[in-house]
């Protein structure tokens, strides 16, 4: 004979039935493992409504204290139908004029929520970030263009991976940096570049591929903290097209020589491997003639940059209405609303300029990033943020 499953309703019926037979309330409550208050409530409901009274009741409140009156919601929808291009702000102003002090007009956010609930809010489509190449400069003089990349990782003698970060000057082929790093983390790359900038100065621009840490596939415009740091230093970034390493051909050719002469066999550990890289840098720059330079050595052509590294300059936006700082979670706050920008801008100052009612232009340095819609609380990115500058900056 199968076991019988008992529901909560079955237990309540048994509880009431035994009470009706004259059993003690206190003993029954102890047996059914409920409080005496609950026991009396079940019995009282049974006496008032019978078996229906002891069934589960809805937890929905009888009334909502802040529920919008039907007449006001109807007025909002009617206005929207009459003026389909009006947003919540204009509709609220119209309601204030119509009702004056007769009815409490809801807040702009409430009106926007009503419109959204009825499908009357047009949402902007979000474009997925897709890596794209930028315009590439010629880099015909030393320090006009530096090229950077990671030579493919390889195992050291201690079975740990080495990730060589390399930087060359495009015009002179001078190998500026070859650093044996333990990973491609941004912090390690920033430290290596900072030492290089202190030693050699700043280039006019830097060219890289679209991989980490030079770019980030999930961030705004595929920027990374490293590339944002370069921009802050006044170094424009160039990116080759995905799948086109020939656009960084001179640098890739150097990698081939580096692989043959400094990684076979690999060093026992990163310190020993760095010694091999240092010897290679010395030979590549000082002793090795280069056919592309008329058989000159890179050191005979290269000259240090005249742009010294002096840390990050302060940002100001005198032609904008507001200057705000991006939070650690990548948001900016405007009129008590939080708009997601990107975590790569965390701690950076951006300029905001209201171009029309409820629409704000967001700029970082000389670059216009996109437009904020306050009602939607979203950023609509521009197609070419690294193209022509719209607003000047001091």
Residue pairs with C-beta under 8 A, 6 or more apart in sequence:
8 56
9 54
9 55
9 56
11 32
12 42
12 54
13 51
13 54
15 28
15 32
15 39
15 42
16 42
16 43
16 46
16 54
18 28
19 25
19 28
19 43
25 36
25 39
25 40
25 43
26 36
28 39
29 35
29 36
29 38
29 39
32 39
42 54
45 53
45 54
46 53
46 54
47 53
68 106
68 110
68 114
69 103
71 103
72 95
72 103
72 105
72 106
73 114
75 95
75 98
76 91
76 95
76 111
76 114
76 115
77 114
77 115
77 118
77 120
79 86
79 91
79 94
79 95
80 86
80 91
80 115
80 120
83 90
83 91
84 120
86 94
87 112
87 358
87 375
88 108
88 109
88 111
88 112
88 115
88 375
89 108
89 357
89 358
89 375
91 111
91 115
92 105
92 106
92 107
92 108
92 111
95 105
95 111
96 105
99 105
106 114
108 375
112 121
112 375
115 121
121 375
121 376
123 376
124 373
124 376
124 378
124 380
126 378
127 381
129 217
129 218
129 219
129 220
129 221
129 222
130 222
131 210
131 215
131 217
131 222
131 239
131 242
132 222
132 239
132 241
132 242
133 239
133 240
133 241
133 242
133 244
133 247
134 237
134 238
134 239
134 386
135 238
136 207
136 238
136 240
136 247
137 144
137 145
137 204
137 205
137 238
138 144
138 145
139 145
139 170
139 171
139 205
139 207
140 171
141 171
142 169
142 171
142 172
142 174
142 301
142 302
142 303
142 305
143 169
143 171
143 201
143 202
143 203
143 204
143 303
143 304
143 305
143 306
143 307
144 170
144 171
144 203
144 204
144 205
145 169
145 170
145 171
145 203
145 204
145 205
145 206
145 207
145 238
146 167
146 168
146 169
146 170
146 176
146 203
146 205
146 206
146 207
147 167
147 168
147 169
147 170
147 206
147 207
147 208
147 248
147 250
147 251
148 165
148 166
148 167
148 168
148 206
148 207
148 208
148 214
148 251
149 166
149 208
149 209
149 248
149 251
149 252
149 255
150 163
150 164
150 165
150 166
150 184
150 211
151 164
151 166
151 255
151 258
151 259
152 255
152 259
153 161
153 162
153 163
154 161
154 162
154 263
154 266
155 161
155 162
155 266
156 162
156 266
156 267
156 268
156 269
156 270
156 273
157 265
157 266
157 267
157 268
157 269
157 272
158 268
158 269
160 182
160 269
160 270
161 182
161 183
162 180
162 181
162 182
162 266
162 267
162 270
162 273
163 180
163 181
163 182
163 183
163 184
164 178
164 179
164 180
164 181
164 258
164 277
165 177
165 178
165 179
165 181
165 188
165 189
165 192
166 175
166 177
166 178
166 179
166 251
166 254
166 255
166 258
167 175
167 176
167 177
167 193
167 196
168 174
168 175
168 176
168 250
168 251
168 254
169 176
169 203
169 298
169 302
170 207
170 250
170 251
171 301
172 293
172 298
172 301
172 302
173 250
173 254
173 290
173 292
173 293
173 298
173 301
174 285
174 298
174 299
174 301
174 302
175 254
175 280
175 281
175 284
175 285
175 298
176 196
176 200
177 192
177 193
177 196
178 258
178 262
178 277
178 278
178 280
178 281
179 192
179 274
179 277
180 270
180 273
180 274
180 277
181 188
181 189
181 192
182 188
182 270
184 211
184 212
184 213
185 213
186 212
186 213
186 224
186 225
186 226
189 213
189 226
190 225
190 226
190 229
193 226
194 309
197 233
197 309
198 309
200 304
200 305
201 304
201 305
201 306
201 307
201 308
201 309
202 233
202 234
202 235
202 305
202 307
202 308
202 309
203 235
203 305
203 307
204 235
204 236
204 307
205 235
205 236
205 237
205 238
206 230
206 235
206 236
206 237
206 238
207 237
207 238
207 239
207 240
207 248
208 214
208 215
208 227
208 237
208 238
208 239
208 240
208 248
209 215
209 239
209 240
209 242
209 245
209 248
210 217
210 222
210 239
210 240
210 242
212 224
213 224
213 225
213 226
214 224
214 226
214 227
214 237
214 239
215 222
215 223
215 224
215 227
215 239
216 222
216 223
216 224
216 344
219 342
219 343
219 344
220 341
220 342
220 344
220 345
220 369
220 379
220 381
221 369
221 381
221 385
221 386
222 239
223 342
223 344
223 345
224 344
225 344
227 237
227 344
228 344
228 345
228 348
229 312
230 237
231 237
231 364
231 365
231 367
232 312
232 313
232 315
232 348
232 365
233 309
233 312
234 307
234 313
236 386
237 386
240 247
240 248
241 247
245 252
246 252
250 292
254 284
257 284
258 277
258 280
261 280
261 283
262 276
262 277
262 279
262 280
263 273
263 276
266 273
267 273
267 274
267 275
267 276
284 298
285 297
285 298
285 299
285 302
286 297
286 299
287 297
288 297
288 298
289 295
289 296
289 297
290 296
290 297
290 298
293 300
293 301
315 323
315 348
315 349
315 365
316 323
316 393
316 394
317 323
317 349
317 350
317 351
317 352
317 363
317 393
318 393
318 394
319 351
319 353
319 391
319 392
319 393
320 351
320 352
320 353
320 361
320 363
320 391
321 352
321 353
321 354
321 360
322 334
322 351
322 352
322 353
323 349
323 350
323 351
323 352
324 332
324 333
324 334
324 349
324 350
324 352
325 332
325 347
325 348
325 349
325 350
326 332
326 341
326 342
326 345
326 346
326 347
326 348
326 349
326 350
327 333
327 346
328 343
328 346
328 347
329 343
329 346
330 340
330 341
330 342
330 343
330 344
330 345
330 346
331 338
331 339
331 340
331 341
332 338
332 339
332 341
332 350
332 352
332 362
333 339
334 352
334 360
334 372
334 374
335 374
337 374
337 377
338 377
339 372
339 377
339 378
339 379
340 378
340 379
341 350
341 362
341 369
341 379
345 364
348 364
350 362
350 363
350 364
350 369
351 362
351 363
351 364
351 391
351 393
352 360
352 361
352 362
352 363
352 372
353 360
353 361
353 363
353 391
354 360
354 361
355 361
355 371
358 373
358 374
358 375
359 371
359 372
359 373
359 374
360 371
360 372
360 374
361 368
361 370
361 371
361 372
361 390
361 391
362 368
362 369
362 370
362 371
362 372
362 379
363 369
363 390
363 391
363 393
365 393
366 389
366 391
366 392
366 393
367 385
367 386
367 389
368 382
368 385
368 389
368 390
368 391
369 379
369 381
369 382
369 385
370 379
370 380
370 381
370 382
370 385
371 379
371 380
371 382
372 378
372 379
372 380
373 380
